[in-house]
Amino acid sequence: MASPLATQLTRLVDQISTIIVGKRPQIEDCVACLLAGGHLLIEDVPGVGKTTLAHALAVSLGLRFSRVQFTADLMPSDLIGVSVYERSKEAFVFHPGPVFAQVLLADEINRAGPKTQSALLEAMEEQQVSVEGATRALPRPFFVIATQNPNDQLGTYALPESQLDRFLMCITLGYPDRSSERALLAGKDRREAIQSLQPVMTPDELLAAQKAVLAVHASDALLDYLQALIAATRSGRWFVEGLSPRAGIAVLRAAKAHALLDQRDYVAPDDIQAILAQTVAHRLMPMAGAGRGRAEQVRAMVQAVALP
């Protein structure tokens, strides 16, 4: 019999799947990223459901949701907040910005300038912001879903590798298949459908689920396999530079979250293989002449590394 937590997580994925039709693997990746305590980057063309996914996730978890449309003129204070002098109180009063949410959608992050991008990524890393000398903690849980347009589109600023590394996962939704698109065309508006959703977990239950991820067991043989994959990225055969220790920890956390979603209390090699491309491809650059994209190069490397 499935545990209460496993039942809740299944209901969560099922409910979001009624809004984002035909994208269950990507929804599971999104939930796994949240359970692992990381942040998610979605790179795709406009209009495929990135904003809808973020909103449906927040409503299904009873979390405060905020959306910021990143533009070239967006300033860090527009995101973090600002202190305003109020005559009635004869003092400056801090007005928090949209970053003080539990699920923050940073829409088209690569359309904002580097200074604003850095302000968001600092908040992601530190779970707090500094405003006029005062440190203010962000709410818990705090989950950022950033969307990014392809870099060949006009008016975009590519995120540097050091900033990409702050995202636990990077996924692509892609276009729906024919039957899923037909369901979207024939069904009611997705925004209306979101309003009818009910939370399947409370914020406290989500925090407990994030703690449960840390308790998922990883055997010595499993860690040997993970280290073999990390070593392969550093061999000079597949990528220009290999994974950092922080990236290796990110892979393990994501694999533990995937195992929990699969209703197991231990990590299997299948868990690592299932999340590896989404967790490391955006951190790696294939060798010149590889003839493959980042994710395809990761999958080719996995095929070449022996299982334990």
LUMTORRO-226180 format. One record per residue (C-alpha): residue number from 1; residue in one letter; x, y, z. Coordinates in steps of 0.02 Angstrom, whole numbers, padded with zeros to 5 digits. Example, Ala and Ser with C-alpha at 12.3 -4.5 7.8 and 13.67 -1.06 7.14 Angstrom:
! LUMTORRO-226180
+-----+-----+--------+--------+--------+
:   n : res :     c1 :     c2 :     c3 :
+-----+-----+--------+--------+--------+
:   1 :   A :  00615 : -00225 :  00390 :
:   2 :   S :  00684 : -00053 :  00357 :
+-----+-----+--------+--------+--------+
//
This chain:
! LUMTORRO-226180
+-----+-----+--------+--------+--------+
:   n : res :     c1 :     c2 :     c3 :
+-----+-----+--------+--------+--------+
:   1 :   M :  00000 :  00000 :  00000 :
:   2 :   A :  00065 :  00172 : -00047 :
:   3 :   S :  00111 :  00290 :  00095 :
:   4 :   P :  00007 :  00448 :  00125 :
:   5 :   L :  00151 :  00553 :  00055 :
:   6 :   A :  00162 :  00446 : -00102 :
:   7 :   T : -00025 :  00462 : -00127 :
:   8 :   Q : -00016 :  00651 : -00109 :
:   9 :   L :  00126 :  00666 : -00234 :
:  10 :   T :  00034 :  00557 : -00360 :
:  11 :   R : -00122 :  00664 : -00340 :
:  12 :   L : -00015 :  00819 : -00363 :
:  13 :   V :  00057 :  00759 : -00529 :
:  14 :   D : -00113 :  00694 : -00585 :
:  15 :   Q : -00197 :  00861 : -00550 :
:  16 :   I : -00067 :  00965 : -00641 :
:  17 :   S : -00078 :  00843 : -00786 :
:  18 :   T : -00260 :  00893 : -00810 :
:  19 :   I : -00198 :  01070 : -00848 :
:  20 :   I : -00035 :  01035 : -00940 :
:  21 :   V : -00096 :  00895 : -01052 :
:  22 :   G :  00022 :  00763 : -01121 :
:  23 :   K :  00176 :  00823 : -01024 :
:  24 :   R :  00181 :  00707 : -00873 :
:  25 :   P :  00371 :  00676 : -00879 :
:  26 :   Q :  00404 :  00863 : -00877 :
:  27 :   I :  00279 :  00888 : -00735 :
:  28 :   E :  00367 :  00751 : -00635 :
:  29 :   D :  00534 :  00838 : -00667 :
:  30 :   C :  00459 :  01002 : -00603 :
:  31 :   V :  00393 :  00920 : -00445 :
:  32 :   A :  00557 :  00826 : -00417 :
:  33 :   C :  00653 :  00989 : -00432 :
:  34 :   L :  00541 :  01069 : -00300 :
:  35 :   L :  00555 :  00918 : -00184 :
:  36 :   A :  00744 :  00924 : -00201 :
:  37 :   G :  00745 :  01105 : -00143 :
:  38 :   G :  00810 :  01172 : -00308 :
:  39 :   H :  00751 :  01294 : -00440 :
:  40 :   L :  00693 :  01259 : -00617 :
:  41 :   L :  00737 :  01337 : -00784 :
:  42 :   I :  00621 :  01306 : -00931 :
:  43 :   E :  00693 :  01348 : -01101 :
:  44 :   D :  00564 :  01352 : -01238 :
:  45 :   V :  00471 :  01458 : -01363 :
:  46 :   P :  00327 :  01566 : -01300 :
:  47 :   G :  00154 :  01492 : -01285 :
:  48 :   V :  00187 :  01310 : -01240 :
:  49 :   G :  00123 :  01319 : -01061 :
:  50 :   K :  00271 :  01374 : -00953 :
:  51 :   T :  00171 :  01505 : -00857 :
:  52 :   T :  00022 :  01389 : -00840 :
:  53 :   L :  00131 :  01252 : -00766 :
:  54 :   A :  00201 :  01368 : -00633 :
:  55 :   H :  00029 :  01435 : -00586 :
:  56 :   A : -00050 :  01262 : -00579 :
:  57 :   L :  00090 :  01199 : -00467 :
:  58 :   A :  00070 :  01345 : -00346 :
:  59 :   V : -00119 :  01325 : -00334 :
:  60 :   S : -00105 :  01137 : -00311 :
:  61 :   L :  00011 :  01163 : -00163 :
:  62 :   G : -00078 :  01310 : -00085 :
:  63 :   L :  00074 :  01421 : -00109 :
:  64 :   R :  00082 :  01609 : -00138 :
:  65 :   F :  00117 :  01638 : -00322 :
:  66 :   S :  00198 :  01787 : -00404 :
:  67 :   R :  00245 :  01820 : -00584 :
:  68 :   V :  00371 :  01945 : -00648 :
:  69 :   Q :  00387 :  01984 : -00832 :
:  70 :   F :  00572 :  02016 : -00858 :
:  71 :   T :  00608 :  02159 : -00977 :
:  72 :   A :  00762 :  02258 : -01024 :
:  73 :   D :  00712 :  02401 : -00908 :
:  74 :   L :  00670 :  02294 : -00755 :
:  75 :   M :  00774 :  02352 : -00606 :
:  76 :   P :  00829 :  02248 : -00455 :
:  77 :   S :  00718 :  02355 : -00342 :
:  78 :   D :  00568 :  02309 : -00450 :
:  79 :   L :  00600 :  02129 : -00402 :
:  80 :   I :  00661 :  02140 : -00222 :
:  81 :   G :  00565 :  02290 : -00158 :
:  82 :   V :  00603 :  02465 : -00097 :
:  83 :   S :  00588 :  02572 :  00059 :
:  84 :   V :  00468 :  02719 :  00042 :
:  85 :   Y :  00452 :  02863 :  00163 :
:  86 :   E :  00279 :  02868 :  00241 :
:  87 :   R :  00236 :  03036 :  00316 :
:  88 :   S :  00105 :  02964 :  00434 :
:  89 :   K :  00237 :  02854 :  00516 :
:  90 :   E :  00380 :  02977 :  00493 :
:  91 :   A :  00490 :  02835 :  00439 :
:  92 :   F :  00542 :  02733 :  00289 :
:  93 :   V :  00436 :  02577 :  00268 :
:  94 :   F :  00494 :  02429 :  00164 :
:  95 :   H :  00375 :  02374 :  00028 :
:  96 :   P :  00422 :  02197 : -00022 :
:  97 :   G :  00435 :  02155 : -00206 :
:  98 :   P :  00368 :  02002 : -00297 :
:  99 :   V :  00518 :  01898 : -00246 :
: 100 :   F :  00434 :  01877 : -00076 :
: 101 :   A :  00324 :  01736 : -00140 :
: 102 :   Q :  00333 :  01548 : -00119 :
: 103 :   V :  00326 :  01511 : -00305 :
: 104 :   L :  00402 :  01647 : -00413 :
: 105 :   L :  00387 :  01639 : -00601 :
: 106 :   A :  00528 :  01738 : -00679 :
: 107 :   D :  00459 :  01749 : -00855 :
: 108 :   E :  00584 :  01770 : -00996 :
: 109 :   I :  00731 :  01794 : -00877 :
: 110 :   N :  00853 :  01818 : -01020 :
: 111 :   R :  00765 :  01978 : -01076 :
: 112 :   A :  00822 :  02070 : -00918 :
: 113 :   G :  00993 :  02146 : -00896 :
: 114 :   P :  01132 :  02056 : -00803 :
: 115 :   K :  01112 :  02161 : -00644 :
: 116 :   T :  00930 :  02109 : -00623 :
: 117 :   Q :  00969 :  01929 : -00666 :
: 118 :   S :  01104 :  01928 : -00532 :
: 119 :   A :  00984 :  02000 : -00402 :
: 120 :   L :  00864 :  01856 : -00430 :
: 121 :   L :  00999 :  01724 : -00432 :
: 122 :   E :  01072 :  01791 : -00269 :
: 123 :   A :  00901 :  01772 : -00188 :
: 124 :   M :  00890 :  01594 : -00254 :
: 125 :   E :  01059 :  01548 : -00183 :
: 126 :   E :  01049 :  01635 : -00015 :
: 127 :   Q :  00861 :  01618 :  00018 :
: 128 :   Q :  00867 :  01799 :  00075 :
: 129 :   V :  00890 :  01974 :  00008 :
: 130 :   S :  00985 :  02124 :  00072 :
: 131 :   V :  00898 :  02291 :  00058 :
: 132 :   E :  00980 :  02451 :  00120 :
: 133 :   G :  01088 :  02359 :  00244 :
: 134 :   A :  00950 :  02247 :  00313 :
: 135 :   T :  00939 :  02061 :  00277 :
: 136 :   R :  00765 :  01994 :  00246 :
: 137 :   A :  00728 :  01808 :  00238 :
: 138 :   L :  00623 :  01742 :  00095 :
: 139 :   P :  00471 :  01632 :  00131 :
: 140 :   R :  00485 :  01444 :  00141 :
: 141 :   P :  00467 :  01349 :  00034 :
: 142 :   F :  00541 :  01463 : -00099 :
: 143 :   F :  00539 :  01397 : -00277 :
: 144 :   V :  00589 :  01493 : -00433 :
: 145 :   I :  00532 :  01438 : -00604 :
: 146 :   A :  00624 :  01543 : -00731 :
: 147 :   T :  00580 :  01537 : -00915 :
: 148 :   Q :  00704 :  01575 : -01052 :
: 149 :   N :  00677 :  01605 : -01235 :
: 150 :   P :  00799 :  01529 : -01359 :
: 151 :   N :  00954 :  01639 : -01367 :
: 152 :   D :  00935 :  01671 : -01552 :
: 153 :   Q :  00779 :  01776 : -01521 :
: 154 :   L :  00795 :  01965 : -01522 :
: 155 :   G :  00827 :  02060 : -01360 :
: 156 :   T :  00894 :  01918 : -01254 :
: 157 :   Y :  01044 :  01911 : -01137 :
: 158 :   A :  01115 :  01737 : -01120 :
: 159 :   L :  01136 :  01678 : -00940 :
: 160 :   P :  01321 :  01644 : -00905 :
: 161 :   E :  01373 :  01470 : -00849 :
: 162 :   S :  01398 :  01525 : -00669 :
: 163 :   Q :  01215 :  01580 : -00661 :
: 164 :   L :  01148 :  01429 : -00755 :
: 165 :   D :  01233 :  01322 : -00623 :
: 166 :   R :  01113 :  01393 : -00492 :
: 167 :   F :  00968 :  01302 : -00572 :
: 168 :   L :  00948 :  01122 : -00515 :
: 169 :   M :  00860 :  01072 : -00676 :
: 170 :   C :  00831 :  01139 : -00850 :
: 171 :   I :  00689 :  01066 : -00952 :
: 172 :   T :  00595 :  01096 : -01114 :
: 173 :   L :  00407 :  01073 : -01130 :
: 174 :   G :  00401 :  01067 : -01319 :
: 175 :   Y :  00247 :  01064 : -01428 :
: 176 :   P :  00103 :  00949 : -01379 :
: 177 :   D :  00065 :  00792 : -01479 :
: 178 :   R : -00088 :  00792 : -01591 :
: 179 :   S : -00210 :  00716 : -01468 :
: 180 :   S : -00153 :  00828 : -01324 :
: 181 :   E : -00167 :  00982 : -01432 :
: 182 :   R : -00342 :  00930 : -01484 :
: 183 :   A : -00389 :  00918 : -01300 :
: 184 :   L : -00323 :  01094 : -01275 :
: 185 :   L : -00419 :  01160 : -01424 :
: 186 :   A : -00582 :  01076 : -01374 :
: 187 :   G : -00569 :  01105 : -01186 :
: 188 :   K : -00601 :  01258 : -01081 :
: 189 :   D : -00475 :  01396 : -01054 :
: 190 :   R : -00328 :  01335 : -00949 :
: 191 :   R : -00333 :  01490 : -00840 :
: 192 :   E : -00513 :  01455 : -00795 :
: 193 :   A : -00469 :  01273 : -00761 :
: 194 :   I : -00333 :  01325 : -00639 :
: 195 :   Q : -00458 :  01426 : -00537 :
: 196 :   S : -00556 :  01267 : -00503 :
: 197 :   L : -00407 :  01172 : -00433 :
: 198 :   Q : -00397 :  01130 : -00248 :
: 199 :   P : -00233 :  01111 : -00150 :
: 200 :   V : -00181 :  00929 : -00128 :
: 201 :   M : -00043 :  00972 : -00003 :
: 202 :   T : -00012 :  01110 :  00123 :
: 203 :   P :  00150 :  01210 :  00129 :
: 204 :   D :  00199 :  01119 :  00290 :
: 205 :   E :  00169 :  00951 :  00207 :
: 206 :   L :  00279 :  01006 :  00062 :
: 207 :   L :  00419 :  01053 :  00183 :
: 208 :   A :  00401 :  00882 :  00263 :
: 209 :   A :  00413 :  00801 :  00090 :
: 210 :   Q :  00573 :  00898 :  00057 :
: 211 :   K :  00644 :  00828 :  00219 :
: 212 :   A :  00589 :  00653 :  00166 :
: 213 :   V :  00695 :  00672 :  00008 :
: 214 :   L :  00851 :  00691 :  00115 :
: 215 :   A :  00812 :  00526 :  00201 :
: 216 :   V :  00806 :  00426 :  00039 :
: 217 :   H :  00950 :  00301 :  00044 :
: 218 :   A :  01093 :  00300 : -00081 :
: 219 :   S :  01202 :  00144 : -00071 :
: 220 :   D :  01391 :  00141 : -00092 :
: 221 :   A :  01370 :  00055 : -00261 :
: 222 :   L :  01252 :  00192 : -00317 :
: 223 :   L :  01376 :  00326 : -00264 :
: 224 :   D :  01511 :  00232 : -00360 :
: 225 :   Y :  01402 :  00243 : -00516 :
: 226 :   L :  01370 :  00428 : -00490 :
: 227 :   Q :  01556 :  00460 : -00468 :
: 228 :   A :  01592 :  00362 : -00627 :
: 229 :   L :  01472 :  00475 : -00723 :
: 230 :   I :  01550 :  00631 : -00647 :
: 231 :   A :  01724 :  00568 : -00693 :
: 232 :   A :  01666 :  00536 : -00871 :
: 233 :   T :  01614 :  00719 : -00888 :
: 234 :   R :  01790 :  00769 : -00835 :
: 235 :   S :  01881 :  00648 : -00949 :
: 236 :   G :  01897 :  00769 : -01094 :
: 237 :   R :  01809 :  00648 : -01210 :
: 238 :   W :  01633 :  00714 : -01197 :
: 239 :   F :  01636 :  00892 : -01130 :
: 240 :   V :  01751 :  01043 : -01126 :
: 241 :   E :  01743 :  01050 : -00935 :
: 242 :   G :  01671 :  00924 : -00814 :
: 243 :   L :  01543 :  00935 : -00676 :
: 244 :   S :  01585 :  01023 : -00514 :
: 245 :   P :  01559 :  00941 : -00343 :
: 246 :   R :  01406 :  01052 : -00320 :
: 247 :   A :  01333 :  00982 : -00481 :
: 248 :   G :  01364 :  00805 : -00419 :
: 249 :   I :  01268 :  00845 : -00259 :
: 250 :   A :  01127 :  00917 : -00366 :
: 251 :   V :  01116 :  00755 : -00466 :
: 252 :   L :  01103 :  00652 : -00307 :
: 253 :   R :  00967 :  00765 : -00234 :
: 254 :   A :  00867 :  00758 : -00395 :
: 255 :   A :  00885 :  00569 : -00403 :
: 256 :   K :  00823 :  00552 : -00224 :
: 257 :   A :  00672 :  00659 : -00266 :
: 258 :   H :  00638 :  00551 : -00419 :
: 259 :   A :  00647 :  00394 : -00312 :
: 260 :   L :  00523 :  00469 : -00188 :
: 261 :   L :  00403 :  00509 : -00331 :
: 262 :   D :  00422 :  00327 : -00385 :
: 263 :   Q :  00370 :  00275 : -00209 :
: 264 :   R :  00541 :  00207 : -00157 :
: 265 :   D :  00652 :  00248 : -00008 :
: 266 :   Y :  00814 :  00209 : -00101 :
: 267 :   V :  00898 :  00276 : -00258 :
: 268 :   A :  00920 :  00159 : -00406 :
: 269 :   P :  01030 :  00186 : -00560 :
: 270 :   D :  00869 :  00215 : -00658 :
: 271 :   D :  00835 :  00369 : -00552 :
: 272 :   I :  01002 :  00445 : -00597 :
: 273 :   Q :  00979 :  00405 : -00781 :
: 274 :   A :  00802 :  00478 : -00779 :
: 275 :   I :  00856 :  00649 : -00715 :
: 276 :   L :  01036 :  00664 : -00772 :
: 277 :   A :  01013 :  00758 : -00936 :
: 278 :   Q :  00891 :  00882 : -00857 :
: 279 :   T :  01009 :  00910 : -00710 :
: 280 :   V :  01178 :  00927 : -00796 :
: 281 :   A :  01157 :  00967 : -00981 :
: 282 :   H :  01140 :  01154 : -00950 :
: 283 :   R :  01304 :  01150 : -00850 :
: 284 :   L :  01407 :  01066 : -00987 :
: 285 :   M :  01475 :  01110 : -01159 :
: 286 :   P :  01504 :  00967 : -01282 :
: 287 :   M :  01674 :  00950 : -01363 :
: 288 :   A :  01695 :  01037 : -01530 :
: 289 :   G :  01637 :  00927 : -01672 :
: 290 :   A :  01527 :  00818 : -01561 :
: 291 :   G :  01382 :  00842 : -01679 :
: 292 :   R :  01257 :  00828 : -01537 :
: 293 :   G :  01164 :  00946 : -01423 :
: 294 :   R :  01202 :  00952 : -01238 :
: 295 :   A :  01064 :  00832 : -01184 :
: 296 :   E :  01104 :  00709 : -01325 :
: 297 :   Q :  01287 :  00711 : -01276 :
: 298 :   V :  01242 :  00672 : -01095 :
: 299 :   R :  01135 :  00524 : -01150 :
: 300 :   A :  01275 :  00459 : -01261 :
: 301 :   M :  01396 :  00469 : -01115 :
: 302 :   V :  01276 :  00374 : -01002 :
: 303 :   Q :  01271 :  00232 : -01128 :
: 304 :   A :  01461 :  00221 : -01120 :
: 305 :   V :  01475 :  00212 : -00930 :
: 306 :   A :  01450 :  00038 : -00857 :
: 307 :   L :  01317 :  00008 : -00726 :
: 308 :   P :  01376 : -00050 : -00554 :
+-----+-----+--------+--------+--------+
//
